[in-house]
Structures are given as C-alpha cells and as structure tokens.
Amino acid sequence: MATATLPAQTSHAFAEPAGENTGDLQLPPAFCVKSSETILRAIEQAYERDFSHIPVLDRQRRPLGYIDSDKVVDYMTKFKRVASQPYTLITPYTPLAELEEFLKHNIFAIVTDPSRKFVVALATPHDLETFVSRRGL
C-alpha cells in the first residue's frame, strides 16, 4: 500500500488566515471498514460509495490503516506451480466424479476451455452440492 503521508507545503492559497477550515470542504461522511471485514465486502461497499481509499478500524473504532487501489497482484494468493503437483485441467466436459474428487482437496476449481486459454467459470463444493440436491441424487 502507498503511504498516506504528504510532503509539507509552506506556500499555498490557504497560508493567510481567512477563517476557512476542513469543515468548509463539505466532505461526505466517512466510510470505514472493520479489520474483520472481508475484502469482497469492503470492495463492494467502496464501489457503491465511489471511494478509492478506505480506512480500516479496530474494535474500538481506532484507525489501523487503509485499503487503496493498489494492484491486485500485490495481495492475491498465488498458485503453486511445482512438478510434484501437476495442474489439474477442469473443463465443462470434466465428469462430475472427477470434479468432486478435485474439490475434496481444493476450495474451488477454475473451469477453463480445453486448451486453458480462458476461464469459463469457477466451481465450488457448494455448487456441486446444490446440483446434486436439485437433481435429487
């Protein structure tokens, strides 16, 4: 994350005491998230409110830091690409039994086209359970 510190400025339009203060900016009410909030929820709320910087608060509502618009790559969970764990190709044509086995060891499956050029969907254990219950299997 970028630092929130700005360089000190000595000469600007507000150097003379004219009675203006921060309250005169008529800023919208603060939007903050608790440190226990999920990233997804924070992103949704920031998008709804058109905020680019979101303060993060502790249980006593004291500021801990902030979330900003840094690149996702800096925070994403990276896939482990090692020879001992080969990539499992899951496509729309993968049998459900194979998908079920894959989901026993993974929290979700990325469903791609057979040549792995684009992502078609994500499948979770919940998706499989819902499908089974709808089919009455």
N, CA, C and O atoms as a GROMACS GRO file, in nm:
protein
  548
    1MET      N    1   0.083  -0.119   0.000
    1MET     CA    2   0.000   0.000   0.000
    1MET      C    3   0.086   0.124   0.000
    1MET      O    4   0.197   0.124   0.054
    2ALA      N    5   0.038   0.225  -0.059
    2ALA     CA    6   0.109   0.352  -0.062
    2ALA      C    7   0.100   0.420   0.074
    2ALA      O    8   0.008   0.394   0.152
    3THR      N    9   0.194   0.504   0.101
    3THR     CA   10   0.192   0.576   0.228
    3THR      C   11   0.094   0.692   0.222
    3THR      O   12   0.071   0.750   0.116
    4ALA      N   13   0.038   0.726   0.335
    4ALA     CA   14  -0.062   0.833   0.340
    4ALA      C   15   0.000   0.968   0.374
    4ALA      O   16  -0.071   1.068   0.387
    5THR      N   17   0.132   0.972   0.390
    5THR     CA   18   0.198   1.096   0.428
    5THR      C   19   0.223   1.183   0.306
    5THR      O   20   0.272   1.135   0.204
    6LEU      N   21   0.188   1.310   0.316
    6LEU     CA   22   0.212   1.405   0.208
    6LEU      C   23   0.325   1.498   0.249
    6LEU      O   24   0.343   1.526   0.368
    7PRO      N   25   0.403   1.547   0.153
    7PRO     CA   26   0.510   1.640   0.188
    7PRO      C   27   0.453   1.771   0.242
    7PRO      O   28   0.346   1.815   0.202
    8ALA      N   29   0.526   1.832   0.335
    8ALA     CA   30   0.482   1.959   0.394
    8ALA      C   31   0.488   2.069   0.288
    8ALA      O   32   0.582   2.076   0.210
    9GLN      N   33   0.387   2.153   0.287
    9GLN     CA   34   0.383   2.264   0.193
    9GLN      C   35   0.382   2.394   0.273
    9GLN      O   36   0.305   2.409   0.368
   10THR      N   37   0.467   2.486   0.234
   10THR     CA   38   0.476   2.610   0.310
   10THR      C   39   0.404   2.726   0.244
   10THR      O   40   0.358   2.816   0.314
   11SER      N   41   0.394   2.726   0.112
   11SER     CA   42   0.326   2.838   0.047
   11SER      C   43   0.213   2.785  -0.040
   11SER      O   44   0.236   2.709  -0.134
   12HIS      N   45   0.093   2.825  -0.009
   12HIS     CA   46  -0.024   2.788  -0.088
   12HIS      C   47  -0.133   2.891  -0.065
   12HIS      O   48  -0.116   2.987   0.011
   13ALA      N   49  -0.243   2.871  -0.131
   13ALA     CA   50  -0.351   2.970  -0.128
   13ALA      C   51  -0.413   2.987   0.010
   13ALA      O   52  -0.479   3.088   0.036
   14PHE      N   53  -0.392   2.890   0.101
   14PHE     CA   54  -0.457   2.895   0.231
   14PHE      C   55  -0.363   2.939   0.342
   14PHE      O   56  -0.395   2.924   0.460
   15ALA      N   57  -0.248   2.994   0.308
   15ALA     CA   58  -0.150   3.035   0.408
   15ALA      C   59  -0.201   3.150   0.494
   15ALA      O   60  -0.167   3.159   0.612
   16GLU      N   61  -0.280   3.237   0.438
   16GLU     CA   62  -0.334   3.351   0.512
   16GLU      C   63  -0.456   3.307   0.592
   16GLU      O   64  -0.542   3.237   0.538
   17PRO      N   65  -0.467   3.344   0.718
   17PRO     CA   66  -0.586   3.308   0.796
   17PRO      C   67  -0.710   3.379   0.743
   17PRO      O   68  -0.724   3.500   0.759
   18ALA      N   69  -0.797   3.303   0.682
   18ALA     CA   70  -0.920   3.362   0.627
   18ALA      C   71  -1.042   3.299   0.691
   18ALA      O   72  -1.155   3.326   0.649
   19GLY      N   73  -1.022   3.216   0.793
   19GLY     CA   74  -1.134   3.156   0.862
   19GLY      C   75  -1.178   3.023   0.803
   19GLY      O   76  -1.266   2.958   0.859
   20GLU      N   77  -1.118   2.980   0.691
   20GLU     CA   78  -1.158   2.852   0.634
   20GLU      C   79  -1.100   2.738   0.715
   20GLU      O   80  -0.991   2.749   0.773
   21ASN      N   81  -1.173   2.628   0.718
   21ASN     CA   82  -1.122   2.509   0.784
   21ASN      C   83  -1.168   2.385   0.708
   21ASN      O   84  -1.242   2.396   0.610
   22THR      N   85  -1.124   2.271   0.750
   22THR     CA   86  -1.156   2.146   0.682
   22THR      C   87  -1.305   2.123   0.672
   22THR      O   88  -1.352   2.067   0.573
   23GLY      N   89  -1.380   2.165   0.771
   23GLY     CA   90  -1.525   2.151   0.768
   23GLY      C   91  -1.589   2.222   0.650
   23GLY      O   92  -1.696   2.183   0.604
   24ASP      N   93  -1.523   2.327   0.602
   24ASP     CA   94  -1.576   2.401   0.488
   24ASP      C   95  -1.571   2.322   0.358
   24ASP      O   96  -1.637   2.359   0.260
   25LEU      N   97  -1.495   2.214   0.355
   25LEU     CA   98  -1.486   2.132   0.234
   25LEU      C   99  -1.615   2.055   0.207
   25LEU      O  100  -1.636   2.006   0.095
   26GLN      N  101  -1.702   2.043   0.307
   26GLN     CA  102  -1.829   1.969   0.296
   26GLN      C  103  -1.805   1.828   0.243
   26GLN      O  104  -1.866   1.785   0.145
   27LEU      N  105  -1.716   1.757   0.310
   27LEU     CA  106  -1.681   1.621   0.271
   27LEU      C  107  -1.795   1.526   0.303
   27LEU      O  108  -1.869   1.548   0.399
   28PRO      N  109  -1.811   1.419   0.223
   28PRO     CA  110  -1.915   1.320   0.255
   28PRO      C  111  -1.878   1.248   0.385
   28PRO      O  112  -1.761   1.246   0.423
   29PRO      N  113  -1.975   1.188   0.452
   29PRO     CA  114  -1.946   1.113   0.574
   29PRO      C  115  -1.840   1.006   0.548
   29PRO      O  116  -1.835   0.948   0.440
   30ALA      N  117  -1.757   0.981   0.648
   30ALA     CA  118  -1.651   0.882   0.634
   30ALA      C  119  -1.708   0.743   0.612
   30ALA      O  120  -1.810   0.706   0.671
   31PHE      N  121  -1.642   0.668   0.529
   31PHE     CA  122  -1.675   0.528   0.507
   31PHE      C  123  -1.554   0.448   0.551
   31PHE      O  124  -1.445   0.465   0.496
   32CYS      N  125  -1.571   0.361   0.650
   32CYS     CA  126  -1.462   0.281   0.704
   32CYS      C  127  -1.506   0.136   0.711
   32CYS      O  128  -1.626   0.106   0.708
   33VAL      N  129  -1.410   0.045   0.720
   33VAL     CA  130  -1.440  -0.096   0.739
   33VAL      C  131  -1.370  -0.146   0.863
   33VAL      O  132  -1.265  -0.094   0.902
   34LYS      N  133  -1.428  -0.247   0.926
   34LYS     CA  134  -1.366  -0.312   1.041
   34LYS      C  135  -1.254  -0.403   0.990
   34LYS      O  136  -1.260  -0.451   0.877
   35SER      N  137  -1.155  -0.425   1.072
   35SER     CA  138  -1.043  -0.511   1.031
   35SER      C  139  -1.088  -0.655   1.009
   35SER      O  140  -1.018  -0.732   0.943
   36SER      N  141  -1.203  -0.692   1.063
   36SER     CA  142  -1.255  -0.828   1.046
   36SER      C  143  -1.338  -0.844   0.919
   36SER      O  144  -1.381  -0.955   0.887
   37GLU      N  145  -1.362  -0.735   0.847
   37GLU     CA  146  -1.444  -0.738   0.725
   37GLU      C  147  -1.371  -0.813   0.614
   37GLU      O  148  -1.248  -0.811   0.608
   38THR      N  149  -1.447  -0.878   0.526
   38THR     CA  150  -1.384  -0.945   0.413
   38THR      C  151  -1.346  -0.843   0.306
   38THR      O  152  -1.408  -0.737   0.296
   39ILE      N  153  -1.246  -0.876   0.229
   39ILE     CA  154  -1.204  -0.788   0.119
   39ILE      C  155  -1.319  -0.769   0.022
   39ILE      O  156  -1.342  -0.658  -0.026
   40LEU      N  157  -1.392  -0.876  -0.007
   40LEU     CA  158  -1.504  -0.867  -0.101
   40LEU      C  159  -1.605  -0.763  -0.055
   40LEU      O  160  -1.649  -0.680  -0.134
   41ARG      N  161  -1.642  -0.769   0.071
   41ARG     CA  162  -1.741  -0.674   0.123
   41ARG      C  163  -1.687  -0.531   0.120
   41ARG      O  164  -1.759  -0.437   0.086
   42ALA      N  165  -1.560  -0.514   0.154
   42ALA     CA  166  -1.500  -0.380   0.150
   42ALA      C  167  -1.502  -0.324   0.008
   42ALA      O  168  -1.532  -0.207  -0.012
   43ILE      N  169  -1.469  -0.408  -0.089
   43ILE     CA  170  -1.470  -0.365  -0.229
   43ILE      C  171  -1.611  -0.327  -0.272
   43ILE      O  172  -1.631  -0.224  -0.337
   44GLU      N  173  -1.708  -0.410  -0.237
   44GLU     CA  174  -1.847  -0.381  -0.274
   44GLU      C  175  -1.892  -0.247  -0.217
   44GLU      O  176  -1.950  -0.165  -0.287
   45GLN      N  177  -1.864  -0.226  -0.089
   45GLN     CA  178  -1.907  -0.103  -0.023
   45GLN      C  179  -1.834   0.019  -0.081
   45GLN      O  180  -1.895   0.125  -0.098
   46ALA      N  181  -1.707   0.005  -0.110
   46ALA     CA  182  -1.631   0.116  -0.168
   46ALA      C  183  -1.685   0.150  -0.307
   46ALA      O  184  -1.696   0.267  -0.342
   47TYR      N  185  -1.718   0.048  -0.384
   47TYR     CA  186  -1.771   0.070  -0.518
   47TYR      C  187  -1.905   0.143  -0.511
   47TYR      O  188  -1.930   0.237  -0.587
   48GLU      N  189  -1.991   0.098  -0.419
   48GLU     CA  190  -2.123   0.160  -0.404
   48GLU      C  191  -2.111   0.308  -0.367
   48GLU      O  192  -2.196   0.389  -0.405
   49ARG      N  193  -2.007   0.342  -0.293
   49ARG     CA  194  -1.991   0.480  -0.244
   49ARG      C  195  -1.889   0.561  -0.324
   49ARG      O  196  -1.865   0.678  -0.294
   50ASP      N  197  -1.829   0.499  -0.426
   50ASP     CA  198  -1.730   0.566  -0.510
   50ASP      C  199  -1.611   0.617  -0.428
   50ASP      O  200  -1.568   0.731  -0.446
   51PHE      N  201  -1.559   0.533  -0.337
   51PHE     CA  202  -1.444   0.567  -0.256
   51PHE      C  203  -1.321   0.495  -0.311
   51PHE      O  204  -1.331   0.380  -0.353
   52SER      N  205  -1.206   0.562  -0.311
   52SER     CA  206  -1.083   0.498  -0.356
   52SER      C  207  -0.988   0.465  -0.241
   52SER      O  208  -0.894   0.388  -0.259
   53HIS      N  209  -1.011   0.521  -0.125
   53HIS     CA  210  -0.933   0.492  -0.004
   53HIS      C  211  -1.030   0.464   0.110
   53HIS      O  212  -1.123   0.541   0.135
   54ILE      N  213  -1.007   0.352   0.178
   54ILE     CA  214  -1.099   0.310   0.284
   54ILE      C  215  -1.021   0.290   0.414
   54ILE      O  216  -0.937   0.201   0.420
   55PRO      N  217  -1.046   0.371   0.516
   55PRO     CA  218  -0.981   0.348   0.645
   55PRO      C  219  -1.027   0.215   0.707
   55PRO      O  220  -1.144   0.177   0.696
   56VAL      N  221  -0.932   0.146   0.771
   56VAL     CA  222  -0.961   0.019   0.839
   56VAL      C  223  -0.953   0.046   0.989
   56VAL      O  224  -0.855   0.102   1.038
   57LEU      N  225  -1.059   0.006   1.063
   57LEU     CA  226  -1.070   0.036   1.205
   57LEU      C  227  -1.060  -0.090   1.290
   57LEU      O  228  -1.095  -0.199   1.246
   58ASP      N  229  -1.011  -0.074   1.415
   58ASP     CA  230  -1.010  -0.186   1.509
   58ASP      C  231  -1.144  -0.192   1.582
   58ASP      O  232  -1.237  -0.119   1.548
   59ARG      N  233  -1.154  -0.277   1.683
   59ARG     CA  234  -1.281  -0.294   1.756
   59ARG      C  235  -1.326  -0.168   1.829
   59ARG      O  236  -1.446  -0.147   1.850
   60GLN      N  237  -1.230  -0.085   1.867
   60GLN     CA  238  -1.264   0.040   1.936
   60GLN      C  239  -1.282   0.156   1.838
   60GLN      O  240  -1.290   0.272   1.879
   61ARG      N  241  -1.288   0.125   1.711
   61ARG     CA  242  -1.308   0.221   1.602
   61ARG      C  243  -1.190   0.316   1.585
   61ARG      O  244  -1.205   0.428   1.536
   62ARG      N  245  -1.070   0.269   1.627
   62ARG     CA  246  -0.948   0.347   1.605
   62ARG      C  247  -0.888   0.306   1.471
   62ARG      O  248  -0.890   0.188   1.436
   63PRO      N  249  -0.835   0.401   1.395
   63PRO     CA  250  -0.776   0.369   1.264
   63PRO      C  251  -0.652   0.280   1.277
   63PRO      O  252  -0.562   0.307   1.356
   64LEU      N  253  -0.650   0.174   1.197
   64LEU     CA  254  -0.535   0.083   1.191
   64LEU      C  255  -0.452   0.106   1.065
   64LEU      O  256  -0.331   0.085   1.064
   65GLY      N  257  -0.518   0.149   0.960
   65GLY     CA  258  -0.454   0.167   0.830
   65GLY      C  259  -0.561   0.195   0.727
   65GLY      O  260  -0.669   0.244   0.760
   66TYR      N  261  -0.531   0.162   0.602
   66TYR     CA  262  -0.631   0.185   0.498
   66TYR      C  263  -0.609   0.090   0.382
   66TYR      O  264  -0.502   0.031   0.365
   67ILE      N  265  -0.713   0.075   0.301
   67ILE     CA  266  -0.710  -0.002   0.178
   67ILE      C  267  -0.719   0.100   0.066
   67ILE      O  268  -0.796   0.196   0.073
   68ASP      N  269  -0.639   0.078  -0.039
   68ASP     CA  270  -0.649   0.170  -0.153
   68ASP      C  271  -0.656   0.091  -0.283
   68ASP      O  272  -0.690  -0.028  -0.283
   69SER      N  273  -0.625   0.156  -0.390
   69SER     CA  274  -0.640   0.093  -0.521
   69SER      C  275  -0.510   0.033  -0.574
   69SER      O  276  -0.483   0.041  -0.694
   70ASP      N  277  -0.429  -0.026  -0.486
   70ASP     CA  278  -0.308  -0.093  -0.530
   70ASP      C  279  -0.342  -0.208  -0.623
   70ASP      O  280  -0.457  -0.250  -0.632
   71LYS      N  281  -0.243  -0.257  -0.691
   71LYS     CA  282  -0.263  -0.368  -0.784
   71LYS      C  283  -0.300  -0.496  -0.710
   71LYS      O  284  -0.243  -0.526  -0.605
   72VAL      N  285  -0.393  -0.569  -0.765
   72VAL     CA  286  -0.439  -0.696  -0.707
   72VAL      C  287  -0.322  -0.794  -0.691
   72VAL      O  288  -0.316  -0.867  -0.592
   73VAL      N  289  -0.231  -0.795  -0.786
   73VAL     CA  290  -0.120  -0.890  -0.784
   73VAL      C  291  -0.038  -0.879  -0.654
   73VAL      O  292   0.024  -0.977  -0.612
   74ASP      N  293  -0.039  -0.762  -0.591
   74ASP     CA  294   0.035  -0.745  -0.467
   74ASP      C  295  -0.028  -0.818  -0.349
   74ASP      O  296   0.037  -0.839  -0.247
   75TYR      N  297  -0.154  -0.858  -0.361
   75TYR     CA  298  -0.226  -0.918  -0.250
   75TYR      C  299  -0.289  -1.053  -0.280
   75TYR      O  300  -0.343  -1.116  -0.189
   76MET      N  301  -0.283  -1.098  -0.403
   76MET     CA  302  -0.351  -1.223  -0.438
   76MET      C  303  -0.276  -1.344  -0.385
   76MET      O  304  -0.156  -1.338  -0.357
   77THR      N  305  -0.348  -1.455  -0.371
   77THR     CA  306  -0.288  -1.582  -0.337
   77THR      C  307  -0.239  -1.644  -0.467
   77THR      O  308  -0.318  -1.665  -0.560
   78LYS      N  309  -0.112  -1.673  -0.474
   78LYS     CA  310  -0.054  -1.726  -0.598
   78LYS      C  311  -0.066  -1.878  -0.602
   78LYS      O  312  -0.056  -1.945  -0.499
   79PHE      N  313  -0.088  -1.932  -0.722
   79PHE     CA  314  -0.094  -2.076  -0.740
   79PHE      C  315   0.047  -2.134  -0.729
   79PHE      O  316   0.144  -2.073  -0.773
   80LYS      N  317   0.056  -2.252  -0.668
   80LYS     CA  318   0.184  -2.321  -0.659
   80LYS      C  319   0.202  -2.402  -0.787
   80LYS      O  320   0.122  -2.491  -0.816
   81ARG      N  321   0.305  -2.372  -0.861
   81ARG     CA  322   0.332  -2.444  -0.986
   81ARG      C  323   0.460  -2.524  -0.966
   81ARG      O  324   0.571  -2.475  -0.989
   82VAL      N  325   0.442  -2.648  -0.922
   82VAL     CA  326   0.556  -2.736  -0.900
   82VAL      C  327   0.530  -2.869  -0.969
   82VAL      O  328   0.415  -2.910  -0.986
   83ALA      N  329   0.637  -2.936  -1.008
   83ALA     CA  330   0.625  -3.062  -1.081
   83ALA      C  331   0.556  -3.169  -0.997
   83ALA      O  332   0.488  -3.257  -1.052
   84SER      N  333   0.572  -3.163  -0.865
   84SER     CA  334   0.510  -3.265  -0.779
   84SER      C  335   0.358  -3.249  -0.770
   84SER      O  336   0.289  -3.342  -0.730
   85GLN      N  337   0.307  -3.132  -0.807
   85GLN     CA  338   0.163  -3.108  -0.808
   85GLN      C  339   0.124  -3.057  -0.946
   85GLN      O  340   0.112  -2.936  -0.967
   86PRO      N  341   0.102  -3.148  -1.041
   86PRO     CA  342   0.068  -3.103  -1.176
   86PRO      C  343  -0.068  -3.033  -1.180
   86PRO      O  344  -0.155  -3.058  -1.097
   87TYR      N  345  -0.082  -2.944  -1.277
   87TYR     CA  346  -0.207  -2.870  -1.296
   87TYR      C  347  -0.318  -2.968  -1.333
   87TYR      O  348  -0.301  -3.050  -1.423
   88THR      N  349  -0.430  -2.959  -1.264
   88THR     CA  350  -0.546  -3.043  -1.296
   88THR      C  351  -0.638  -2.963  -1.387
   88THR      O  352  -0.690  -2.859  -1.349
   89LEU      N  353  -0.656  -3.013  -1.507
   89LEU     CA  354  -0.741  -2.945  -1.605
   89LEU      C  355  -0.887  -2.979  -1.576
   89LEU      O  356  -0.927  -3.095  -1.582
   90ILE      N  357  -0.966  -2.877  -1.545
   90ILE     CA  358  -1.110  -2.891  -1.525
   90ILE      C  359  -1.177  -2.811  -1.636
   90ILE      O  360  -1.158  -2.690  -1.646
   91THR      N  361  -1.256  -2.878  -1.718
   91THR     CA  362  -1.327  -2.813  -1.829
   91THR      C  363  -1.476  -2.838  -1.812
   91THR      O  364  -1.516  -2.913  -1.723
   92PRO      N  365  -1.559  -2.779  -1.896
   92PRO     CA  366  -1.702  -2.809  -1.889
   92PRO      C  367  -1.732  -2.957  -1.917
   92PRO      O  368  -1.842  -3.004  -1.888
   93TYR      N  369  -1.636  -3.028  -1.973
   93TYR     CA  370  -1.655  -3.170  -2.008
   93TYR      C  371  -1.599  -3.265  -1.903
   93TYR      O  372  -1.608  -3.386  -1.919
   94THR      N  373  -1.542  -3.212  -1.795
   94THR     CA  374  -1.488  -3.295  -1.689
   94THR      C  375  -1.602  -3.366  -1.617
   94THR      O  376  -1.698  -3.301  -1.575
   95PRO      N  377  -1.595  -3.499  -1.602
   95PRO     CA  378  -1.701  -3.571  -1.529
   95PRO      C  379  -1.715  -3.519  -1.385
   95PRO      O  380  -1.617  -3.479  -1.322
   96LEU      N  381  -1.838  -3.519  -1.335
   96LEU     CA  382  -1.864  -3.467  -1.201
   96LEU      C  383  -1.789  -3.545  -1.094
   96LEU      O  384  -1.751  -3.488  -0.991
   97ALA      N  385  -1.766  -3.674  -1.115
   97ALA     CA  386  -1.690  -3.753  -1.018
   97ALA      C  387  -1.547  -3.700  -1.005
   97ALA      O  388  -1.493  -3.696  -0.894
   98GLU      N  389  -1.486  -3.660  -1.116
   98GLU     CA  390  -1.351  -3.602  -1.112
   98GLU      C  391  -1.353  -3.466  -1.044
   98GLU      O  392  -1.264  -3.434  -0.965
   99LEU      N  393  -1.455  -3.386  -1.074
   99LEU     CA  394  -1.468  -3.256  -1.010
   99LEU      C  395  -1.484  -3.274  -0.859
   99LEU      O  396  -1.422  -3.202  -0.780
  100GLU      N  397  -1.568  -3.369  -0.820
  100GLU     CA  398  -1.589  -3.395  -0.677
  100GLU      C  399  -1.458  -3.433  -0.609
  100GLU      O  400  -1.429  -3.384  -0.500
  101GLU      N  401  -1.380  -3.519  -0.671
  101GLU     CA  402  -1.252  -3.560  -0.614
  101GLU      C  403  -1.157  -3.440  -0.602
  101GLU      O  404  -1.089  -3.424  -0.500
  102PHE      N  405  -1.153  -3.358  -0.704
  102PHE     CA  406  -1.069  -3.238  -0.702
  102PHE      C  407  -1.110  -3.145  -0.588
  102PHE      O  408  -1.024  -3.091  -0.518
  103LEU      N  409  -1.240  -3.127  -0.569
  103LEU     CA  410  -1.290  -3.035  -0.466
  103LEU      C  411  -1.274  -3.089  -0.324
  103LEU      O  412  -1.293  -3.015  -0.228
  104LYS      N  413  -1.240  -3.215  -0.310
  104LYS     CA  414  -1.210  -3.269  -0.177
  104LYS      C  415  -1.079  -3.210  -0.123
  104LYS      O  416  -1.057  -3.206  -0.002
  105HIS      N  417  -0.993  -3.165  -0.215
  105HIS     CA  418  -0.860  -3.117  -0.176
  105HIS      C  419  -0.837  -2.969  -0.210
  105HIS      O  420  -0.731  -2.915  -0.180
  106ASN      N  421  -0.938  -2.905  -0.271
  106ASN     CA  422  -0.924  -2.765  -0.313
  106ASN      C  423  -1.053  -2.690  -0.281
  106ASN      O  424  -1.161  -2.750  -0.283
  107ILE      N  425  -1.043  -2.562  -0.251
  107ILE     CA  426  -1.162  -2.486  -0.212
  107ILE      C  427  -1.249  -2.448  -0.330
  107ILE      O  428  -1.368  -2.418  -0.313
  108PHE      N  429  -1.192  -2.447  -0.450
  108PHE     CA  430  -1.270  -2.422  -0.571
  108PHE      C  431  -1.191  -2.473  -0.691
  108PHE      O  432  -1.072  -2.502  -0.681
  109ALA      N  433  -1.259  -2.484  -0.804
  109ALA     CA  434  -1.196  -2.525  -0.928
  109ALA      C  435  -1.214  -2.415  -1.032
  109ALA      O  436  -1.323  -2.359  -1.045
  110ILE      N  437  -1.108  -2.386  -1.104
  110ILE     CA  438  -1.118  -2.293  -1.215
  110ILE      C  439  -1.149  -2.377  -1.339
  110ILE      O  440  -1.068  -2.460  -1.381
  111VAL      N  441  -1.265  -2.354  -1.395
  111VAL     CA  442  -1.309  -2.428  -1.514
  111VAL      C  443  -1.262  -2.348  -1.636
  111VAL      O  444  -1.297  -2.231  -1.653
  112THR      N  445  -1.181  -2.413  -1.720
  112THR     CA  446  -1.128  -2.346  -1.839
  112THR      C  447  -1.172  -2.419  -1.965
  112THR      O  448  -1.230  -2.527  -1.959
  113ASP      N  449  -1.145  -2.357  -2.080
  113ASP     CA  450  -1.166  -2.428  -2.206
  113ASP      C  451  -1.058  -2.537  -2.213
  113ASP      O  452  -0.959  -2.528  -2.141
  114PRO      N  453  -1.075  -2.638  -2.298
  114PRO     CA  454  -0.980  -2.749  -2.302
  114PRO      C  455  -0.834  -2.707  -2.326
  114PRO      O  456  -0.742  -2.776  -2.282
  115SER      N  457  -0.811  -2.596  -2.395
  115SER     CA  458  -0.674  -2.553  -2.421
  115SER      C  459  -0.621  -2.455  -2.314
  115SER      O  460  -0.511  -2.402  -2.329
  116ARG      N  461  -0.698  -2.430  -2.210
  116ARG     CA  462  -0.662  -2.343  -2.098
  116ARG      C  463  -0.633  -2.200  -2.141
  116ARG      O  464  -0.550  -2.132  -2.081
  117LYS      N  465  -0.700  -2.155  -2.246
  117LYS     CA  466  -0.677  -2.018  -2.294
  117LYS      C  467  -0.765  -1.916  -2.223
  117LYS      O  468  -0.729  -1.799  -2.217
  118PHE      N  469  -0.880  -1.959  -2.170
  118PHE     CA  470  -0.965  -1.865  -2.098
  118PHE      C  471  -1.045  -1.937  -1.990
  118PHE      O  472  -1.071  -2.057  -1.998
  119VAL      N  473  -1.082  -1.861  -1.888
  119VAL     CA  474  -1.159  -1.914  -1.775
  119VAL      C  475  -1.307  -1.908  -1.812
  119VAL      O  476  -1.358  -1.804  -1.854
  120VAL      N  477  -1.374  -2.022  -1.795
  120VAL     CA  478  -1.517  -2.032  -1.825
  120VAL      C  479  -1.600  -2.003  -1.700
  120VAL      O  480  -1.700  -1.931  -1.706
  121ALA      N  481  -1.557  -2.059  -1.587
  121ALA     CA  482  -1.634  -2.046  -1.463
  121ALA      C  483  -1.549  -2.090  -1.344
  121ALA      O  484  -1.437  -2.138  -1.360
  122LEU      N  485  -1.605  -2.072  -1.225
  122LEU     CA  486  -1.547  -2.127  -1.102
  122LEU      C  487  -1.649  -2.224  -1.045
  122LEU      O  488  -1.769  -2.197  -1.049
  123ALA      N  489  -1.603  -2.336  -0.994
  123ALA     CA  490  -1.692  -2.435  -0.932
  123ALA      C  491  -1.647  -2.457  -0.788
  123ALA      O  492  -1.528  -2.470  -0.760
  124THR      N  493  -1.743  -2.460  -0.698
  124THR     CA  494  -1.715  -2.481  -0.556
  124THR      C  495  -1.786  -2.607  -0.508
  124THR      O  496  -1.874  -2.658  -0.576
  125PRO      N  497  -1.748  -2.658  -0.391
  125PRO     CA  498  -1.821  -2.772  -0.336
  125PRO      C  499  -1.970  -2.740  -0.321
  125PRO      O  500  -2.055  -2.827  -0.340
  126HIS      N  501  -2.001  -2.616  -0.286
  126HIS     CA  502  -2.141  -2.575  -0.272
  126HIS      C  503  -2.216  -2.588  -0.405
  126HIS      O  504  -2.330  -2.632  -0.407
  127ASP      N  505  -2.151  -2.551  -0.515
  127ASP     CA  506  -2.214  -2.565  -0.647
  127ASP      C  507  -2.248  -2.710  -0.675
  127ASP      O  508  -2.356  -2.741  -0.726
  128LEU      N  509  -2.156  -2.799  -0.641
  128LEU     CA  510  -2.178  -2.942  -0.664
  128LEU      C  511  -2.291  -2.994  -0.575
  128LEU      O  512  -2.376  -3.070  -0.621
  129GLU      N  513  -2.292  -2.953  -0.448
  129GLU     CA  514  -2.399  -2.995  -0.356
  129GLU      C  515  -2.535  -2.944  -0.403
  129GLU      O  516  -2.634  -3.017  -0.397
  130THR      N  517  -2.541  -2.821  -0.448
  130THR     CA  518  -2.666  -2.764  -0.498
  130THR      C  519  -2.716  -2.841  -0.619
  130THR      O  520  -2.836  -2.869  -0.630
  131PHE      N  521  -2.626  -2.875  -0.709
  131PHE     CA  522  -2.662  -2.951  -0.828
  131PHE      C  523  -2.721  -3.087  -0.789
  131PHE      O  524  -2.824  -3.129  -0.842
  132VAL      N  525  -2.654  -3.154  -0.697
  132VAL     CA  526  -2.699  -3.287  -0.652
  132VAL      C  527  -2.836  -3.277  -0.586
  132VAL      O  528  -2.922  -3.361  -0.611
  133SER      N  529  -2.858  -3.177  -0.502
  133SER     CA  530  -2.987  -3.164  -0.433
  133SER      C  531  -3.099  -3.129  -0.531
  133SER      O  532  -3.212  -3.176  -0.515
  134ARG      N  533  -3.070  -3.047  -0.631
  134ARG     CA  534  -3.172  -3.013  -0.732
  134ARG      C  535  -3.211  -3.135  -0.814
  134ARG      O  536  -3.327  -3.150  -0.853
  135ARG      N  537  -3.114  -3.219  -0.841
  135ARG     CA  538  -3.140  -3.340  -0.922
  135ARG      C  539  -3.199  -3.453  -0.839
  135ARG      O  540  -3.245  -3.553  -0.893
  136GLY      N  541  -3.196  -3.436  -0.706
  136GLY     CA  542  -3.250  -3.539  -0.619
  136GLY      C  543  -3.163  -3.664  -0.618
  136GLY      O  544  -3.213  -3.775  -0.601
  137LEU      N  545  -3.034  -3.646  -0.636
  137LEU     CA  546  -2.941  -3.760  -0.641
  137LEU      C  547  -2.894  -3.801  -0.504
  137LEU      O  548  -2.816  -3.895  -0.491
   0.00000   0.00000   0.00000
